[in-house]
């Protein structure tokens, strides 16, 4: 598909629903996120986080054609938002660019208006995104030991998550995400490749934290997530970029500029995979039920395996 411009149309928050609209040379896309119920629905802070979610979620639709221009239209943005968004496209789509033989370093971000008034925020209790694997189990147990008011965040419903979720004994905050069906229809004209989905999930978790009155989102990204996974023409490309320290800092900067007081950090940032594995080894209740297999988390629910596949990168 040849295209010249990807445009941000608008974001609308109605009750629990966040609807993000985009346009690709006249072809419209709408993504819908359903947030959990809570006292923060309808708050100015939630509107700010929904705006950040809108900015990052656009990458899933931009990548269908990867045009040279991203037009923010009349979307309110801060300087920190622009820095985050540019890196999210160029670095977050680094592997996608390699697979599709593209150079995104010349991508032009146009439009956007300087009209963001910071909304100070104060919430109680941490929210821990939980994926049922080693890292999130270790973080859930560590945070629970310090803060009994901890809750876990889960996006959607995956059988691989439910069993270890039950072992934690913690309350669950659950949201859902509906991609525009056009990107799931396998249109042969669309480009394919990895998107920085953890960044989008992070913003949905932040929106869920605000909706339920929680003060921070605690991630489970250890230090190797910041390392390059491939070198192309002397440039480092990181498959896990939206789990990296760089992404974390850029998102923290964007939050500080628009929703000061809302926390976001990884508890494992300074830790190694071996350190995490050592802690997990001391949690035997999880050993029979945890599962990190990629095939358990495919977008198409009918293709999800109920066992370790033994073939994917995580296996």
Helices and strands as residue ranges (DSSP letters): E 5-14, E 17-24, E 27-34, H 44-57, H 59-62, E 69-71, H 79-90, H 94-99, E 108-110, E 126-129, H 134-146, E 151-155, H 159-168, E 171-178, G 181-184, H 197-211, E 216-219, G 223-226, E 230-232, E 235-237, G 241-243, H 245-258, E 263-266, H 273-281, G 284-286, G 294-296, G 301-303
